[in-house]
Structures are given as structure tokens and as C-alpha cells.
């Protein structure tokens, strides 16, 4: 739970979630903090997943038990009424909650979900049974591996650090056997009959390119819930935090509070630096846990020292990298090069990316905006030991001592158009 209400916002990210590991990813944490800036955010895992005790897989609770679980959580935190948000397979269960407990529901938000999975004569947009079962089998076969990131969060699939984290995240939620036990019955769920009974304001959010729940499912929900508002979100990720998260939260805030977001943040043009330790998983295996923790401590200390030496500010550490800002692109480039060279001398290889653009300065020292996302994608394109910069950085450092080599046009995940990138050869 985070923030203060009213309003209260109860979020279930589906059957599978981890209220603890969610906070390890800076973009998830940033999204939750923004949601909590205008609501009391109440986040919970369903029974049998995440931090809760496992349940016998041959005696799982029926999907309507979700209603009891939400009521129990709300009672525990003394929430009389709340907006309930259900994603993925929690969508039908959130629908059931608002129609059976209208006295506890202020509103309903449905995100990347569907009232029914399978195709039928009166639901032609559904999937055939064989295709749906193939998806379930693929989920089970790849559960706990980096392939899950490619399936669920394609916008981050090129980020090695993220893939490793997401694999660990899924392993922490449930076993592949449990995934099979939970997902297979979901194919039989059908909540269409209760859609006309929804009597609370409803917001339907749906990714335009999300393959597991095509956008037509979201349109069906909005068309069959009276006065529902339908908003298409660009991108192909299933989870919401990593693609256009600011847009998602803006829409939710306006829906929950009844007013557009009043910007309390300021904006500034800054150079944003992202760094990442190359092949950190392999190095962890080579060093062992204790020694690797010592290496990371050295990395964090050196990163702060180098960034501050060039007039920058470390916004956050990411476990095996940093995010930092500078008021000049030349300072950022020189800091990245100096940090790379220093860490290389103690056996740590970095890759780095920089971009200059307008950045949103948020409460608590956090940053946001497209410039931040672009800097992260520039880093994704870098090779081991490479400091890559965008064309904008190149243009703003023209005439300085920074020497750059053209690396051609790149497609950056989640960013439109082609981006010309340059590698630092001498700073």
C-alpha cells in the first residue's frame, strides 16, 4: 500500500504477480509512485502466487473467489470503497467484483484483458482452442526463462539486464506446473453475461499491438459496458510500466480523479546517461555472490564519484548500472568515458548510452519523459565497452574535444523513426 486516499485504487495484475519484486524495477516503481500521487494504491497478489502461500494445484479456488480476496484486502486496510483495476486474466474477476459488490466499488478499470478467450459463433474475435492451448503451452515451457520477456515485454527484450530480471521475476511468482494449473481453466472463463450489469464508471485500456489479447477484445468490452470509455495505448507490451507509462497513468488519473493531471513537475533539457555492466550474470557465476556484491559496491561508488566529478547527478542505480543526468552533453560524454575506463581497470566492462532532450523532473528526484526512454534505447544498442550517443548529443558537442565515429542508423525499440548513433572514440 502506498499513498493516501480517498480515492483508493486496488490493482491486481492478474493471477501472477510479486508485490516485492515489482519494486526492484525502476520503471515499475516509478509508475506505482505516480499512481500513489493521486490515490491510495492497494496492490495485492492472488492467493497461491507471489508472496502468498502456495495452494494445492488440484484444488485451486474458483475464479469467483477473487471477490472474497479483494474484500479481505480492502477490509484489512480499512478501505470502504475503491476503484478496482484488473489486468490480463484478472479482468473477468474484476468485472465480477463490481457487479456483486457494487457498494464497495467506485469505478472499474480493465487493462489488456478480455471477457472470453475462445472463439464461438457469437464471439468470432476469440482464438480457436488449439491456438489458445499452444499459447498456454508456450508460457509453461518458457516460464522462468528470458524468453518470457520477449513474449510479454518486447519493448525491453533487447536489454540483457531486464531479461535476466524478468526471468527471475517470473520464477518468484510460481512454478511452471502452477502456471499450467492456473492458466488452463482460464480458457473456459466467459464474463460476457455480466457486462450489462456493470453499473460503475468504467475505463478500458488496451495495447494496440499486444498479441496475447488482441485489441478487439478491449473494444468488445467497451461496446458492451454502458458508457465505458475506451482508450487505445500504443505499443505491444502486456504489462503497462515500460511503454508509454506516462500516458497510461495520465489517463488513469483523469478517470479516477475526474480532472486532468496538474503538472507539479518542472522540465529541463538535460543529457541522460544509462550504463549497464556487460554479462553481469556470467561474472556473478565467476565471482560468486559475496565477491560480486563487493564488485557492485565498487561499481556504485565509482559511478557516483565519476558522475559528480563531471557535474552530474546519479538519479538511481539499477543493480548493475546507473541512470544519471548532466546539464551539458560534453560533461555526460566525458563522465561516461572516464567511468568506463576506470571500471575496466578493475575488471568491469560497461556499455553506455546518452541522449539530450527535455526531461520531466519529478518529486523525489525521479525523471521521466521520452528523452529518458531514448537514452535507455541508445544504451541497448551499444556493444561491450562502447559509449554510444544520439545525433542530438553529437550536434551539441560539435567543436568540443569529444571525438565521435558514425555508427549508422538504428531502429530504437519503442521509438519511431531511424536514429543516427555515434560511438565515442576519444574524450
TORSE-360215 format. One record per residue: residue in one letter; x, y, z of N, C-alpha, C, CB in turn. Coordinates in steps of 0.1 Angstrom, whole numbers, plus 5000, padded with zeros to 4 digits. Glycine has a CB too. Layout:
AXYZXYZXYZXYZ ...
This chain:
X500949885000500050005000500950125000499050005012 X500550224992501350344991500450464988502450334980 X500750584994499950704991498850715001499450694977 X498050824999496850855007495650864999497150975016 X494550815005493250834998492250915007492550694995 X491050935003490550884990491050964979488950884990 X490950914967490350784963491350664966489950774948 X490750544967491550424968491550354955491050334979 X492750304951492950224938493450094941493850304928 X492649984939493049844941493549794928491949764947 X494749734927495249684914495649534916496549764910 X495149454906495549324905496149304891494349214908 X497349264890498049244877497749104871499549274878 X496749044875496448904871496648804882497248874858 X496548684878496748574888498248574893496548434882 X499148624885500548614888501148754890501348534877 X501748774902502448894904503348884916501349004907 X504148984919505048984930505149124936506448934926 X504449144947504449284953505849324958503449284964 X506749234960508049264964508949294953508649144972 X509049204943510049224932509649334923510249094924 X508349364922507849484914508749604916506449514916 X509049624929509749754932511249744928509649774947 X511749634924513149624920513449694907513649484919 X512349704898512549764885512249914886511649694874 X513150004882512850144885511650194877514050224880 X511350144865510150194858508850144864510250144843 X508850024870507649984877507450064890507749834881 X508550084897508450174909508050314906509850174916 X508450364895508150504891506650514888508950554879 X506050404881504650404878503850394890504350294868 X504250314900503450294912503550424920504050184921 X504650494921504750624928503850724922506150674928 X503750724908502850824902501350794905503050824887 X501050664905499650624908499350664923499450474906 X500350654931500150684945500150834948501150614954 X500550914938500551054940499051114940501351124929 X498151044934496751094934495750994940496351124920 X496250884946495350784952496150704963494850684941 X495350634971496050534980496050404972495250514993 X497250364968497450254959497550124967498750264951 X496650034964496549904972496849794961495149884978 X497949734963498449634953498549494960499849664947 X497949394954497949264961498149144950496749234968 X498749034955498848914948497648824951500148844951 X497248744941496148654944496748534952495648594930 X495848464959496248354967496948254959495048294974 X498048204964498748094957499848144948497848014949 X500048284947501148334938501848444946500548384925 X503048474941503848584947504248554961503048714946 X503948644970504348634984503448544992504448764990 X502248504987501348424994501748284994499948444989 X501248205004501548065005500947984992500948005017 X501747884987501247814976499947734980502247714971 X499147704970497947624972498047494965496647704967 X497347384969497347264962496847284948496447154969 X497647234938497247264924496047184919498447234915 X495647084927494447004923493247054930494646854926 X493347164938492247224945492347374945492147164959 X492547434933492647574933491247644935493247624919 X491247764941489947824943489347874930490147954952 X488047874929487347914917487648064915485847894918 X487448104902487848244899486948344906487748264884 X485748304910484948404918485448434932483548354919 X486348344937486948374950487748504950487848254954 X488048554938488748684937487948794945488948724922 X486648784944485848884951486148874966484348854948 X486148764972486448744986487848804989486348604990 X488848774980490148824983490248974983491148764972 X489549034973489649184972488949244985488949234960 X487849184989487149235001488049215013485849155003 X488749105014489549085026490749185026490148945025 X491349215015492349315014491849445017493049315000 X490749485012490149625015489849635029488949645006 X489249525035488949535049490149555058488149415054 X491249485054492449485062493049625062493549395056 X492949705051493549835051492449945053494249865037 X491249895057490149985061489750075049490550075072 X489550015037489050075025487650045023489950045013 X486750145024485350125023484950105008484550235029 X485550184999485150184985486450214977484050294982 X486550154965487750174957487450164943488850074962 X488350224935488350184920489150054919489050304912 X488649954912489249824911489849814897488349714914 X491149784895491749764883492249624881492949864881 X491749554870492149424867492849414853490949334867 X493949344853494649324841494749174837496149384842 X494949144824495049014820493948924824496448954824 X494148804831493148714835492348774847493648584838 X492848884853492048934864490949024859492949024873 X490849054846489749134841488349074844489949144826 X488048954840486748894843486448894858486648754838 X487548874866487348864881486949004886488548814888 X487649114881487349244885485849284881488349344879 X485449234869484049254865483149194875483849194851 X483449074879482549004889482449084902483048864891 X483649144906483649214919482649334918485049264922 X482749414907481949544907480449514906482449634896 X480149394900478649364898478049294911478449284886 X478949224918478449164930478649244943479149024932 X479649334943479849424954479849564950481249384960 X478649614945478649754940478849854951477349774933 X478449814963478649904975480149934978477949854987 X481049844973482449864976483249924964483049734980 X482549944953483249984940482850124936482949884929 X483850204935483650344929483650334914484650434934 X484650254908484750254894485550124890485550384889 X485750104877486349984872487350024861485349884867 X488549964862489549984851489949844846490750064856 X489849824833490249694827491349724817489049634819 X492449654818493649674810494149554804494749744819 X494249554791494749434783494149304787496349424785 X492849304787492049184791490949154782491549204806 X490149054785489049014777488048944785489648914766 X486748954780485748874788485748734785484348934784 X486348694774486448554770487648534761485148514762 X488248414762489448384754489048324740490448304761 X488248214741488048134730486948184720487547994734 X487148144707486248184697484948104698486848164683 X483848164695482548094694481748164683481748094708 X480548104680479748164669479348314673478448084668 X479148334686478748474689479948554695477648464700 X481148494693482348574697483448544688482748534712 X483348584675484348544665485748604667483748594652 X485848704675487248764677488048684686487048904683 X487548574692488348484701489248394693487448404710 X490148324701491048234695490548094694492448234703 X490948014685490547874685491247804696490847814671 X490647694700491147624712492647574710490347504715 X492947524698494347484696495347594697494447414682 X495047704691495947824692496147874706495447934683 X494947874714495047924727495847824736493647944733 X495647694734496347594742497847604738495847454739 X498147634726499547644722500247764729499747674707 X499547874731500047984739500247944753499048104738 X499347874759499547834773500747744774498247754778 X500847654764502047554765503347634763501947454753 X503347744755504547824753504847894766504347924741 X503847944773504048014785504647924795502748074791 X504147804796504647704806506047664802503747574806 X506347634790507647594785508747694788507647554771 X508447824787509447934788509348004801509248034777 X508547954810508348024823509748024831507247954831 X510048134836511348144843512548164835511448024851 X512348184822513548204813513448344807513548094802 X514548384800514548514794513548524782515948544789 X513048414777512148414766510748474771511848274761 X510548474784509348544788509348694786509148514803 X510448754787510548894784510248924769511948954787 X510748834761510448854746508948834743511248754738 X508348754751506848724749506048834755506448594754 X506348874767505448964774505849114773505448924789 X507149144772507649284772508649304761508349314786 X508149294748509049304737509849434736508249284724 X509249544742509949674742511249664750509049784748 X511449574759512649564767513449434763512349564781 X513049364753513649234750515149244746512949164739 X515549354741516949374737517949404749517149474727 X517349424761518049464773518449344781517249564782 X519649304781520049174787519749184802521549154785 X520049294809519749304823518349284826520249444828 X517449354818516049334820515549194818515249434811 X516049124808515648994805515948904817516348934792 X517148924823517548834834516648864846519048864838 X516348994848515549034860514148974857515449184861 X513548984845512248934843512148784844511748984829 X513148714840513248574842513148534857514448504836 X513948614865513948584880512548624886515048664887 X511948734880510648774885509648664883510248904877 X509648614871508648504868508848384877508548464854 X510148344879510448234888509948254902511848204888 X509948384906509548414920508048404922510048544924 X507248404911505848414912505248274914505248474900 X505648184906505048044906505947954898503548044901 X505747824899506447724891505747704878506547594899 X506447644868505747614856504547524857506747544846 X504647434867503447344869502247424874503847234879 X502547524883501447604888500847694877501947694899 X501747744868501247824857500247744848502447864848 X500647614846499747524838498447514845500447394836 X498447494858497247464866496347584866497547424880 X496847704867496047824867495547864853496847944873 X496447854843496047914830495047824823497347924822 X495147694824494247614816492747634819494547464818 X492347644831490947674834490547814829490647664849 X491447904828491148044823490548034809492348124823 X490947934801490347924787488847904787491047814780 X488347864798486847834799486047954804486647714808 X486748054809486048174815485248244805487048264823 X484148294809483348384800482548474808482348294791 X482848604808482248704816481248794808483248794823 X480948754796480148844788478748864793480048784774 X478248764800476848774805476648884816476348644811 X477748924823477649024833478049164829478448984845 X478449174816478849314812477649414813479349304797 X476449374809475349474810475049514824474149424804 X475549434834475249464848476249564855475149344856 X477249594847478249684853477649824854479549694844 X477549874867476850004869477850114874475749984879 X479150094873480050194878480850244866481050134888 X481350364867482150424856483250324852482750564859 X483550304839484450204835485450264825483750084829 X486750234827487750274817488350144812488850364824 X488450134799489050014792490350064785488149944782 X491450014789492750044783493249924776493850084794 X493749944764494249824756495449864747493149754748 X496449784747497649804738497149764724498849714742 X497549854714497249824701497949704695497449944692 X499149674700499949564694500149444703501249624689 X499349434713499549324723498949194717498949354737 X499849104714499448984706498648884714500648914700 X498848874727498148764735496748804738498848744748 X496348934739495048984740494849084729494649034754 X494449054717494349154706493349264710493849084693 X493549374704492849494708491349484706493349614701 X490849394697489449384695488749334708489149284684 X489449264717488849224729488549344738489749134737 X489449444738489149564745487949644740490349654746 X487949654726486849724720485449654724486949724705 X485449524724484249444728483749484742484449294726 X484749484751484349524765483749664765485649524774 X484349764759483849894759482549904752484849994752 X482349834742481049834734479849774742481149764721 X480149684752479149614759479049654773479349464758 X479749754778479649814791479149954789480949804799 X477949984795477350104793478250224797476050114801 X478350314787479150444789480650424793478450524800 X481150304789482550284792483450364782482950134790 X484550414788485450484780486550394775486050604788 X486850394762487950304756489050394752487350224744 X490350354756491550424752492550324747492050504764 X492950344735494050254729495350314733493850244714 X496250224738497550264742498550204732497950214756 X499450294726500450234716501350134723501150354709 X501950054714502949954719502449814718503349994733 X503349724722503049584722503249504735503849514711 X503649574745503849514758502549474764504649604768 X502549364772501449324780501349414793501449184784 X502349404801502449494813502449644809503549454822 X502049724818501949874815503149954818500849924822 X504149924826505050024831506150064821505749974843 X506449984810507650004802507350074789508249874800 X506150084784505950154772504850264774505450054761 X505250384772504250494773503550494787503250494762 X504350464797503750464811503150594815504750414821 X503750704811503250834815501850854809504150944810 X501650814796500350824790499350744798500450784775 X499650624801498750534808498350594821499450394811 X499350644829498950704842498150834841500250724850 X498450914831497751034828496251004826498251114816 X495950894818494550854815493950804828494550754804 X494650724836494050674848493750784858495050564854 X494750874859494550984869493251074865495751074869 X493151104853491951184849490651104851492051214834 X490750974849489550894851489150884866489750754845 X490150854874489950834889489650964896491150774895 X490251074893490051194900489051294893491451274901 X488751264881487851354874488451474868486751384883 X489751484869490451604864491751564857490651714875 X492151634846493451604840494551634850493651694828 X495651574848496851584857497351734857497951494853 X497451784869498051914870499551894872497451994882 X500251944863501751924863502352004875502351964850 X502951924885503651994896505151974894503251934909 X505451914883506851894880507352004871507151754874 X508652024870509252114861509952034850510252214868 X510452104840511052034829512352114826510152034816 X513352034821514652094818515252014807515552104830 X516052074799516852004789518151954795517152094776 X518251824796519451754803519951644794518951694816 X521151614796521751494790521651374800523251514786 X521051264795520751154803521751044799519251104801 X522350984809523250874808522750744814524650904814 X522750634806522450504811523650414810521150434803 X524050344820525050244819524650104823526250294827 X525350004819525049864822526249784822523949814812 X526449694832527549604833527349494823527849554847 X528349474814528149374804528349234810529249394792 X527449144806527449004810527648984825528648934803 X526749054833526849054847526548914853526049164853 X525648844846525248714851526448614850524048654843 X527248624839528348544838529448574849528948554824 X529548704851530548754861530148714875530748904860 X528848714878528348664891528748514893526748684892 X528548434882528948294883530448274885528548224871 X531248374879532648354881533148404894533348444870 X532548514900533048564912532348504924532748714912 X531148464923530348414935529648534941531348354945 X528648504949527748604955528448714963526648544963 X529348674972529948764981530848864974530748694993 X531748804966532748884959532048974948533748804952 X530948924942530249004932529549124939529148924925 X529049104951528449214959529449324961527849164972 X530749274964531849374966532149444953533049304971 X532149374942532349444929531249544926532349334918 X529949514929528949604927529049724936527549534929 X529449704948529749824957530749914951530149774971 X531849854945532849934939532350014927534049844934 X531449944919530850004908529950124912529949904900 X529150104922528250214926529050334931527250164937 X530050304939530850414945531650494934531850364955 X532250414924532950484913531950564904533650374905 X530750504902529850574894529450704900528550484892 X529150714912528750834919529950934919528250814933 X531050884921532250974922532551034908533450894926 X532450954897532751004884531651094879532950884874 X530451064881529351144877529451284884527951074880 X529651284897529651404904530951494900529651384919 X532051424897533251494893533051574880534351394891 X532151534872531851604859530551684860531751504848 X530151714873528951804875527651734873529051914866 X527551604873526351534871525651494884526551414862 X524551424882523751374894523351234891522551464897 X523651134900523051004898521651004903523950904907 X520750964893519350964896518950834904518450974883 X519550724899519350594906520350494901517850544903 X520550394909521350274905520350164901522350224916 X520750084892519849984886520249834889519649994872 X521149824899521649684902522949664896520649584898 X523049684882524249664875524449784865524349534868 X524049894869524150014861523750134868523449994848 X523750254862523250374868522550454857524450464873 X521650544862521050654854521450784860519450634854 X522050874852522550994856522151114847524050994858 X522151234852521851344843522951454844520551414847 X523151524833524151634833523551754826525451584825 X524051874830523451994823524152024810523552114833 X525151944806525851964794526151834788527052054795 X526051814774526351684768527751654769525851684754 X528651744768530151724769530451664782530951844766 X529851714793530151664806529751514807529451744817 X528551484801528051354802528951254794526651344796 X529351294783530251204775531551184782530451264761 X532151284787533451264794533251184807534051404798 X532151204814531951114826531750974822530651164833 X531050944811530750804807532150744803529850804795 X532950814796534250764791535150734803534950854781 X535150834813536050814824535550694833536050944833 X534250684834533750574842534050434836532250584845 X533850434823534150304815535650264817533850324800 X536550364816537950334817538350294831538850454812 X537750364841538150324855537650184858537550424864 X536350154855535850024858536549914850534350024856 X536949944838537649844830538949804837537949894816 X539549904844540849874851540649784863541450004855 X539449764868539249674879538349554874538549744890 X538349534861537749414855536249424853537949304864 X535649544852534249554850534049624836533549644861 X533349564827533149624814531749674813533349514803 X531649804809530349874807529949894793530450014814 X528649914791528149974779527350094783527349874770 X527350204775526750324779526050394768527750424785 X524950464771524250544761523850674766522950464756 X523850784757523550914762522550984751524751004764 X521651064756520751144748520451274755519451064744 X520351374747519951504753518551544748521051614749 X517751584758516351624754515651684767515651514749 X514451714765513651774776513251664785512351844770 X513551684798513251574808512251634818514651534815 X511351544823510451584833511151554847509151504832 X511151664855511751654869510651624879512651774872 X510651504884509551464893509951484908509151324890 X508951474916509151474931510051354935507851464939 X510951384944511851274949513051254941511051144950 X513251344931514451334923514351244911515651284931 X513151184908513051094897512851184884511751004899 X513051114873512951184860512051094851514351204854 X511551164841510651094831510651164818509251074837 X509951104809509751174796510451084785510351304796 X510251124772510751044761512251054760510151104748 X512851164764514351164764514951064772514751304768 X514351024783514850924792514750784785514150914806 X513650764779513450634772514450624760512050624766 X514650734753515650724742517050694747515550864734 X517450764758518750734763518950584766519050814775 X517950524772517950384776518050294763516750344783 X517350334752517450254740518850274733516350294731 X519350394734520750414729521750324736521150564730 X521650304749522450214756522250074751522250224771 X520950034749520749894744521449864731519249884742 X521749964723522349944710523949944711522050054700 X524449974723525849974725526449834727526250064737 X527649824722528449694724529249714737529349664712 X529849604741530649604753531749704752531249464756 X531949784762532949894762532650014754534249834757 X531550024748531150134739530350234746530450074727 X530650364743529850474747529150524735530650584755 X527850504734527050554722526250674726526150444717 X526150764716525350894718524450914706526351014720 X523450984709522451014698523051134689521051054704 X522351154678522751264669522651394676521851264656 X521651404685521451534693522651564701520251524702 X523251464708524451484716525551524707524751354724 X525751454695526751484686526751634682526751394674 X525451674678525351814673525651914684523951834669 X525351884697525551984708526951984713524651954719 X527751884709529151874713530151914702529551734718 X529551964691530352004679531352114683529452054668 X532652094680533652194683534352164696533052324683 X533852064704534552024716535651924713533451974726 X536251884724537351784722536851644721538251784734 X535451624722534851494720534951444706533451494725 X535551324704535651274690534651154689537151224687 X533951154678532851064676532950994663531451124678 X532550864662532550794650531150744646533550664651 X530750774634529350744630529150594630529150794615 X528050544637527650404637526450374629527450364652 X525950474621524850444612523450474619524950314607 X522450434611521050454615520650324622520150484603 X519950354634519450244642517950254644520250234655 X517250144645515850144650515850124665515050034643 X515350224672515350204687513950154691515650344694 X513950054699512749984704511850084710513049874713 X510550094705509550184711509650324707509650174726 X510650364699510850504694510750504679512250554699 X509950594674509650594660510850654652508350674657 X510950614639511950664630513350604632512050814632 X514250644623515550594624516450694632516150574610 X517350644640518250724648519650704645517950694663 X520350814642521750814639522550814652522250924629 X523350714654524150694666525650714663523850564673 X526350754673527850774672528550714684528150934671 X529650664682530450604693531650704697531050464689 X531850714710532850804715534250724712532650834730 X535150794705536450734703537550804711536850744688 X537250934716538251004724537551114731539451054715 X537751124743537051244751538051314759535951184760 
